[in-house]
Amino acid sequence: MTLWAGIVAVVGTVGMVLAGLFAARATKQAAAATAEATQAAARVSAGPNERAEDRASFEAIKTELRQDLSATREEVKSLRSLVRAFAWYVGEMAGQMRQNGIEPPTPPARVDEYNRTGV
């Protein structure tokens, strides 16, 4: 073997070892990048499921609150009707008392306010 052939063989061997090390390092980095990408994809894919669960919870809460609000509105309507009927009834009784010469007692301030404003 000649001197040049020996140098080429050594340089080739060193080059192959360096290329192998570079390839191993690149493979290791690629594996780490792939693992990180897989984890990120798992986090992203879990996000919509969590959002869907949150949305379902919010919808259930919203439905319950709407039902409660509806029931409260019906109760308020009923109470307003009762107050108006009672105010009319008491007004009629006060009128009958006045017709018979009896002055009814002065109503409380809140009743007087209701009679003036309707609220």
C-alpha angles and dihedrals in degrees: 000000000000127000092252093049090052092050091048090049092051094044090047091050092047089046091052091049091049091046089050091051091047091049092048091050092048091048091051091050091046090051090050091048091048092050091049091048090049091052091048090050090050091051092048094048091049090053098071091048091053091046091050090052090048090049091050090050092048091049091051091049091046092050092050092048092049090052090049091048091050091051091047092050091051090049092049090050090051093048092048089052090049093049092049092048091047092047090051091048093049090046090054091049091049089051091052090049091053091048088056093049097257118127109217118226117270109267120240116268093255092054090048090050091050091049090052100041106020089229 
